[in-house]
Amino acid sequence: MTALSIAFPERLRQKLDSFVADGWASSADDIVVEALRRFLDSHEPGLIESQVMSDVEWGLKGDA
């Protein structure tokens, strides 16, 4: 596993800590890794390109 050091607003850290303290996750690391995984899964280049092309097609031709 690779370590990554990041800086983010204190308010996010507080929310992260509360989420763990309330038992919704085992650690802040687990939350960040899951969030990153979900972001990368939903932002794959092929998917983004497909969505952009769909928007362009709609812009050129409309709903009809």
C-alpha positions in Angstrom: 0.0 0.0 0.0 1.1 3.5 -0.7 0.9 6.4 1.7 -0.4 9.8 0.6 -0.2 13.0 2.6 -3.1 15.5 1.9 -4.2 18.8 3.3 -7.8 19.7 3.6 -10.0 22.0 5.7 -10.4 21.4 9.4 -14.2 21.2 9.0 -13.8 18.2 6.8 -11.4 16.6 9.3 -14.0 17.1 12.1 -16.7 15.5 10.0 -14.4 12.6 9.2 -13.6 12.1 12.8 -17.2 12.2 13.8 -18.2 9.7 11.2 -15.5 7.3 12.6 -16.4 8.0 16.2 -20.1 7.3 15.5 -19.0 3.8 14.2 -19.9 4.4 10.5 -16.3 3.5 9.4 -13.3 1.9 11.1 -10.9 4.7 10.2 -10.5 8.0 8.4 -8.2 6.3 6.0 -10.9 3.8 5.0 -13.3 6.7 4.3 -10.8 8.6 2.2 -9.8 5.4 0.2 -13.5 4.6 -0.5 -14.2 8.2 -1.5 -11.3 8.2 -3.9 -12.2 4.8 -5.3 -15.8 6.0 -6.0 -14.6 9.2 -7.6 -12.2 7.4 -9.9 -14.8 4.7 -10.8 -17.3 7.4 -11.8 -14.8 9.6 -13.6 -13.2 7.1 -16.0 -12.1 8.8 -19.2 -14.3 6.7 -21.4 -17.4 7.4 -19.3 -16.7 11.1 -19.2 -16.1 11.3 -22.9 -19.4 9.4 -23.5 -21.3 11.9 -21.3 -19.7 14.9 -23.0 -20.5 13.5 -26.5 -24.1 12.9 -25.4 -24.4 16.5 -24.2 -22.9 17.7 -27.5 -25.4 15.6 -29.5 -28.3 16.9 -27.4 -27.0 20.5 -27.9 -26.8 20.1 -31.6 -30.1 18.3 -32.1 -32.2 18.7 -29.0 -34.6 16.0 -27.7 -36.1 15.3 -31.1 
